[in-house]
Amino acid sequence: MSKIITHPGSAHLDDFLSICLVIEKYGNIDEINRREPTEEEIKDPSIWKLDVGEKNDPNIRCYDHHQGLRYDCTLSLLLKEWKLWKKAKRVHEWLSIVVANDAIGPKEVTKILKVSFTALIRLDSFVERTILDLFKREKVIKKEDMLFSLMKSIGQNFFTYIGGYYTSLKEVEKNAEYKKIKGVQIIKCIDNVEHSSMLVRILNEKKRKKWENQRGGIAIYPNKRVPGTIALRRYEDDKRVDFSRISNYDKVVFAHPKGFFISLEPMPDSELDRYIGDAIKKKEKR
């Protein structure tokens, strides 16, 4: 078994998430220490040093960015070492901002996001702050502690999302169908695809790539809430589409009253096209 050492005092997403990933990826961690490492510990490759040690040396498992690595933090150093950086930042779109915030500070993040510092503060997560405060108060976190289990779950979800994204991406690339009905762009992927938390996002990405200069549209995919049914969702509040227009049709399982989502029983393509066509508003005559 091994342990992780990270710095005491203030806790940030960089050091917290780095530990979560190491706990999940390696599975042999039994203790987290929040203190400065000794010289002997820095040299010991059986001990992980994260955000401490003043070295970036994977050979001794020391990942610290405080020696002049301007655009990296411990989290990005780990992911780059594992050859996962490009995949991870594509799936976890928040990741680049977390790295920038730790590496170059919130003022630079406001420039990247093109928002005011006030807006950035208002986006702060109370849940995130609470968890970091719990982490900050502990000097030693052992494997049997609840916080350790939470950190392991966070690390597990981080990697699971990456795997799920690329599995869904392959399925969509192989099975997606594209069409237009009354000028509205539609991507359909029902057969040979498993619903994942990333599926709707991937369908939108593929739809945008197919029709680069057109926003909005509809995605059709398996409905995870009611197995055996299909889901239709409009993108970007497309005003042309209002599924509440067909909420009383025979094969409707559920229709959101705001018109952006509907669940249907399986049906032939011709019938589905009719349902979609009736949900699309007629163009006003000039």
C-alpha positions in Angstrom: 0.0 0.0 0.0 1.0 3.6 -0.6 0.1 7.1 0.5 -0.3 10.6 -1.0 1.2 13.7 0.4 -0.2 17.1 -0.5 0.2 20.6 1.0 -1.6 21.8 4.1 -3.6 25.0 4.4 -5.9 26.2 1.6 -7.4 23.5 -0.6 -8.0 23.9 -4.3 -9.6 21.8 -7.0 -6.2 21.1 -8.5 -4.8 19.2 -5.5 -8.2 17.8 -4.5 -9.0 16.4 -8.0 -5.4 15.2 -8.5 -5.7 13.0 -5.4 -9.2 11.7 -6.5 -7.7 10.5 -9.8 -4.7 8.8 -8.3 -6.9 7.1 -5.7 -9.1 5.6 -8.4 -6.4 4.9 -11.0 -4.0 3.1 -8.8 -6.2 1.6 -6.1 -3.4 1.0 -3.6 -3.6 4.2 -1.7 -4.5 3.8 2.0 -3.8 7.3 3.4 -3.6 11.0 2.4 -1.4 13.3 4.4 -1.9 17.1 4.2 1.6 18.3 5.1 5.0 19.1 3.5 7.0 16.0 2.6 10.5 15.3 4.0 13.5 15.1 1.7 13.4 11.3 2.1 9.8 11.2 1.1 10.3 13.4 -1.9 12.9 10.8 -3.2 10.7 7.8 -2.3 8.8 6.6 -5.5 6.3 4.6 -3.4 4.9 7.9 -2.1 2.9 10.2 -4.2 3.7 13.9 -3.8 1.0 16.1 -5.4 1.3 19.9 -5.5 4.3 19.7 -3.2 8.0 18.8 -3.5 9.1 21.5 -5.9 9.7 19.0 -8.7 7.9 17.5 -11.6 9.4 14.1 -11.8 7.2 11.1 -12.6 10.0 8.7 -11.7 9.6 9.6 -8.0 5.9 10.3 -8.3 6.4 14.0 -7.6 4.0 16.3 -9.5 4.5 19.9 -8.5 4.0 22.9 -10.8 5.4 25.6 -8.5 8.8 25.8 -10.2 7.9 27.9 -13.2 5.4 25.8 -15.2 3.1 28.7 -16.0 0.3 27.0 -17.9 0.2 23.7 -16.0 -1.0 22.6 -12.6 -0.6 19.2 -10.9 -3.9 18.0 -12.5 -2.7 18.7 -16.0 0.8 17.2 -15.3 -0.8 13.9 -14.2 -3.1 13.7 -17.2 -0.3 14.5 -19.6 1.9 11.8 -18.0 -1.0 9.3 -18.5 -1.5 10.5 -22.1 -5.1 11.5 -21.2 -4.9 15.3 -21.3 -6.4 15.8 -24.8 -9.2 13.3 -24.3 -10.0 14.6 -20.8 -10.3 18.2 -21.7 -12.5 17.4 -24.6 -14.9 15.4 -22.4 -14.7 17.6 -19.3 -15.1 21.1 -20.7 -14.6 22.7 -17.3 -11.1 21.1 -17.0 -9.1 23.8 -18.9 -10.7 26.5 -16.7 -9.7 24.6 -13.5 -6.1 24.3 -14.7 -6.0 28.0 -15.8 -7.5 29.2 -12.5 -4.8 27.3 -10.5 -1.9 28.0 -12.9 -2.4 31.7 -13.8 -5.2 32.9 -11.5 -8.8 34.0 -11.7 -8.1 37.3 -13.3 -6.7 35.6 -16.4 -9.7 33.2 -16.3 -12.1 36.2 -16.7 -10.3 37.1 -19.9 -10.5 33.6 -21.2 -14.2 33.3 -20.5 -14.8 37.0 -21.4 -16.8 37.6 -18.2 -16.4 40.1 -15.3 -14.8 39.1 -12.0 -18.2 39.6 -10.4 -19.8 37.1 -12.8 -17.0 34.6 -12.0 -17.6 34.8 -8.3 -21.4 34.2 -8.8 -20.6 31.0 -10.7 -18.8 29.6 -7.6 -20.3 26.3 -6.4 -21.5 26.1 -2.8 -21.2 22.3 -3.0 -17.6 22.4 -4.3 -16.7 24.9 -1.6 -18.2 22.7 1.1 -16.3 19.7 0.0 -13.0 21.6 -0.3 -13.6 22.9 3.2 -14.0 19.4 4.6 -10.8 18.4 2.8 -9.0 21.4 4.1 -9.8 20.6 7.8 -8.3 17.2 7.7 -4.6 16.4 8.3 -4.8 12.7 7.6 -7.5 11.0 5.5 -7.6 7.2 5.8 -9.1 4.7 3.4 -12.0 3.9 5.7 -13.0 7.6 6.0 -16.2 8.8 4.3 -14.3 11.6 2.6 -11.8 9.1 1.1 -14.7 7.1 -0.4 -16.2 10.3 -1.8 -12.9 11.2 -3.4 -12.6 7.8 -4.9 -16.1 8.1 -6.4 -15.2 11.4 -7.9 -12.1 9.9 -9.5 -14.1 7.0 -10.8 -16.7 9.3 -12.4 -14.0 11.4 -14.0 -12.6 8.3 -15.9 -16.0 6.8 -16.5 -17.2 9.9 -18.3 -14.2 9.8 -20.6 -14.8 6.1 -21.4 -18.5 6.7 -21.9 -18.0 9.6 -24.2 -15.7 7.8 -26.6 -17.8 4.6 -26.5 -20.9 6.7 -27.4 -18.9 8.7 -30.0 -18.0 5.5 -31.9 -21.6 4.3 -31.8 -22.9 7.6 -33.1 -20.3 7.8 -35.8 -21.3 4.3 -37.0 -25.1 4.6 -36.7 -26.3 8.2 -36.9 -28.7 9.2 -39.6 -29.1 12.8 -40.8 -32.1 14.4 -42.5 -34.1 17.6 -42.7 -37.9 18.0 -42.2 -39.4 21.3 -43.2 -35.9 22.8 -43.1 -35.1 21.6 -39.6 -31.9 19.6 -39.2 -32.3 16.3 -37.5 -29.9 13.7 -36.2 -31.3 10.3 -35.3 -29.4 7.5 -33.5 -31.6 4.8 -32.1 -30.2 1.4 -33.3 -27.1 -0.1 -31.8 -26.5 2.7 -29.3 -26.6 2.7 -25.5 -27.9 5.8 -23.8 -25.2 7.6 -21.7 -24.9 10.9 -20.0 -22.8 12.1 -23.0 -25.1 10.9 -25.8 -27.2 14.0 -26.2 -24.1 16.2 -26.2 -22.4 14.1 -28.9 -25.4 14.1 -31.1 -25.4 17.9 -30.9 -21.7 18.0 -31.8 -22.2 15.8 -34.8 -25.3 17.8 -35.9 -23.3 21.0 -35.8 -20.5 19.5 -37.7 -22.9 18.3 -40.4 -24.6 21.7 -40.7 -21.9 24.1 -39.6 -23.8 27.3 -40.1 -27.1 26.3 -38.7 -28.1 26.2 -35.0 -31.0 24.5 -33.4 -32.4 21.2 -34.7 -33.6 17.9 -33.2 -31.9 14.8 -31.8 -33.7 11.4 -31.7 -32.2 8.8 -29.4 -33.2 5.9 -26.9 -35.1 7.2 -23.9 -33.4 6.1 -20.7 -36.3 6.9 -18.4 -38.8 4.7 -20.2 -36.9 1.7 -21.8 -38.2 0.8 -25.2 -39.3 4.3 -26.1 -37.5 7.0 -28.1 -36.7 10.6 -27.0 -36.8 13.7 -29.2 -35.1 16.9 -27.9 -34.8 20.3 -29.6 -31.5 22.1 -29.4 -30.7 25.7 -28.4 -34.4 26.6 -27.9 -35.1 26.3 -31.6 -38.3 28.3 -32.0 -39.3 26.4 -35.1 -39.9 23.3 -32.9 -42.6 22.9 -30.3 -43.3 19.3 -29.3 -46.3 20.4 -27.2 -48.1 20.7 -30.5 -48.3 16.9 -30.7 -48.7 16.1 -27.0 -52.1 14.6 -27.6 -51.0 12.2 -30.4 -51.6 8.5 -29.8 -48.1 7.3 -29.4 -46.9 10.0 -27.0 -45.5 8.7 -23.7 -44.6 12.0 -22.2 -44.4 15.6 -23.6 -42.8 18.4 -21.7 -45.3 21.4 -21.5 -42.5 23.8 -22.6 -42.2 21.9 -25.8 -38.5 21.1 -25.8 -38.7 17.3 -25.2 -41.1 14.4 -26.0 -41.0 10.7 -25.6 -42.7 8.4 -28.1 -43.5 4.7 -28.6 -41.4 3.1 -31.4 -43.0 3.7 -34.8 -42.1 3.4 -38.5 -39.9 6.2 -40.0 -42.8 7.5 -42.1 -45.0 7.9 -39.0 -42.2 9.5 -37.0 -41.5 12.0 -39.8 -45.2 12.9 -39.6 -45.0 13.5 -35.9 -41.9 15.6 -36.3 -43.4 17.6 -39.2 -46.5 18.4 -37.1 -44.3 19.6 -34.2 -42.5 22.1 -36.5 -44.3 25.4 -36.8 -45.4 26.6 -40.1 -43.5 29.5 -41.7 -45.4 32.7 -41.5 -46.4 34.0 -44.9 -44.9 37.4 -45.8 
